[in-house]
Amino acid sequence: MSHIPQIDYATASTEIKTAHDEEVAVRGRMTNMKRTLLHSPSAHRIYAEWFTLRAELSHIPDRSIWIFSHAISKAAKSKIAITFFRRALINNGFDPDALQLSDEEALLDRFGKAIVADSNAVPDDIWTELKARYDAKTLVDLVAFAGIMLATAVFNNVVKVDFDPELEAFAERNS
């Protein structure tokens, strides 16, 4: 059970209702994490910058970003985030338990896991490969994106945000 309840739209302030309605208009849905974050529209806005950075990384395919995000989520042990990216993969015809990774996907998977394992010690060989593949702006955006992804996992874990029912069908069965 979540340590912080989700907002009650009926009794929410105008500011919270406005932020809620904007989120639904832009993304088409409202997750339990977002309903919880909306107690602070500023916090919600900061976490929503994930989408801004994703747009900056639009030259990297969705599947690669999903694998990167999944790796971060898995290393951070965030059931909601893990399942969110499992759903993205499954809904696009991929089996997250049997992926054949491209070179780029394998690199981003290793990078995501390394960031969570010890952000002070991302192996030099990963950095060498990243620098050979991406320019400085892309690297900055990837690291910032990873930071927001990790922050999302931490928020869900610490608050114990209620698991979204629509994710249940996509959850890992052996964890």
C-alpha positions in Angstrom: 0.0 0.0 0.0 1.3 3.4 -1.0 2.7 5.7 1.7 1.3 8.7 -0.1 -2.3 8.5 -1.5 -3.1 9.5 -5.0 -4.8 12.9 -5.4 -8.6 13.0 -5.2 -9.5 14.9 -8.3 -12.9 16.0 -6.9 -11.3 17.8 -4.0 -8.0 18.8 -5.6 -7.0 22.4 -6.1 -7.4 24.2 -9.4 -3.6 23.9 -10.0 -3.7 20.2 -9.5 -6.8 19.7 -11.6 -5.2 21.7 -14.4 -1.9 19.7 -14.3 -4.0 16.5 -14.2 -6.1 17.5 -17.2 -3.0 18.6 -19.2 -1.3 15.3 -18.6 -4.4 13.4 -19.7 -4.7 15.6 -22.8 -1.0 15.1 -23.8 -0.5 11.4 -22.8 -4.0 10.0 -22.9 -3.8 8.4 -19.4 -2.9 9.0 -15.8 -0.7 6.4 -14.0 -0.8 5.9 -10.2 2.7 7.4 -10.0 1.5 10.6 -11.7 -1.6 10.7 -9.5 0.6 10.6 -6.5 3.2 13.1 -7.9 0.4 15.5 -8.6 0.2 16.5 -4.9 3.1 18.6 -6.1 2.5 19.9 -9.7 6.2 21.0 -9.7 7.4 17.5 -8.9 5.1 16.1 -11.5 6.4 18.6 -14.1 10.0 17.7 -13.3 9.4 13.9 -13.7 7.5 14.6 -16.9 10.8 16.0 -18.4 11.5 12.3 -19.2 9.3 12.9 -22.2 11.3 16.0 -23.2 14.6 14.1 -23.1 13.0 11.2 -25.0 12.2 13.7 -27.7 15.8 14.9 -27.7 16.9 11.3 -28.2 14.4 10.7 -31.0 17.3 9.5 -33.3 17.6 6.5 -31.0 14.9 3.9 -31.8 12.1 3.3 -29.3 13.1 -0.3 -28.7 16.7 0.8 -27.7 15.3 3.4 -25.3 12.8 0.8 -23.8 15.7 -1.6 -23.3 17.8 1.1 -21.7 14.9 2.1 -19.4 14.1 -1.5 -18.6 17.7 -2.2 -17.7 17.7 0.8 -15.3 14.3 -0.2 -13.8 15.4 -3.8 -13.4 18.7 -2.9 -11.7 16.7 -0.5 -9.4 14.2 -3.3 -8.7 11.2 -1.1 -9.6 8.3 -3.4 -10.4 6.2 -0.6 -11.8 8.9 0.7 -14.1 10.1 -2.8 -15.1 6.5 -3.7 -16.1 5.9 -0.4 -17.9 8.7 -1.1 -20.3 7.9 -4.8 -20.6 4.4 -3.6 -21.7 6.0 -1.3 -24.3 8.1 -4.2 -25.7 5.3 -6.7 -25.7 2.8 -4.3 -27.2 5.2 -3.8 -30.1 5.7 -7.5 -30.7 8.9 -8.2 -28.7 9.3 -10.8 -26.0 11.3 -9.0 -23.2 12.4 -12.4 -21.9 13.9 -13.5 -25.2 15.3 -10.4 -26.9 18.1 -10.6 -29.4 19.9 -7.3 -28.8 21.5 -5.2 -31.4 24.9 -3.7 -30.7 23.3 -0.4 -29.7 20.7 -2.1 -27.5 23.4 -4.3 -25.8 25.5 -1.2 -25.1 22.5 0.8 -23.7 21.5 -2.3 -21.6 25.0 -2.5 -20.1 25.1 1.3 -19.6 21.8 1.3 -17.8 22.8 -1.5 -15.5 26.2 0.1 -14.8 24.6 3.4 -13.9 22.5 1.8 -11.2 25.2 -0.6 -10.0 27.7 2.2 -9.3 27.4 5.6 -11.0 30.9 6.4 -9.8 32.4 3.5 -11.7 30.8 3.1 -15.1 33.4 0.9 -16.9 35.7 2.7 -19.3 34.9 0.2 -22.1 31.2 1.2 -22.0 32.3 4.9 -22.2 34.6 4.1 -25.1 31.7 2.5 -27.0 29.3 5.3 -26.1 31.7 8.0 -27.3 32.3 6.1 -30.6 28.5 5.9 -31.2 27.1 9.2 -29.9 28.1 12.9 -29.8 28.4 14.9 -26.6 24.9 16.2 -26.7 23.4 12.8 -27.0 25.6 11.5 -24.2 24.4 14.4 -21.9 20.8 13.6 -22.9 21.3 9.9 -22.2 22.8 10.4 -18.8 20.1 13.0 -17.9 17.4 10.6 -19.2 18.9 7.8 -17.1 18.8 10.1 -14.1 15.1 10.8 -14.5 14.5 7.1 -15.1 16.3 6.2 -11.9 14.5 8.9 -10.1 11.2 7.4 -11.3 12.2 4.0 -10.0 13.3 5.5 -6.7 10.0 7.4 -6.3 7.9 4.3 -7.0 10.0 2.2 -4.7 10.3 4.6 -1.7 6.6 5.6 -1.8 5.5 2.1 -2.7 3.1 3.5 -5.3 0.2 1.2 -5.9 0.8 -1.1 -8.9 -1.3 0.0 -11.9 -3.9 -2.7 -12.6 -3.5 -2.4 -16.4 0.2 -3.4 -16.0 -0.7 -6.7 -14.3 -0.8 -8.7 -17.5 2.7 -7.6 -18.4 4.4 -8.3 -15.0 7.3 -10.7 -14.7 6.0 -14.0 -13.4 9.2 -15.4 -11.8 10.1 -12.4 -9.6 
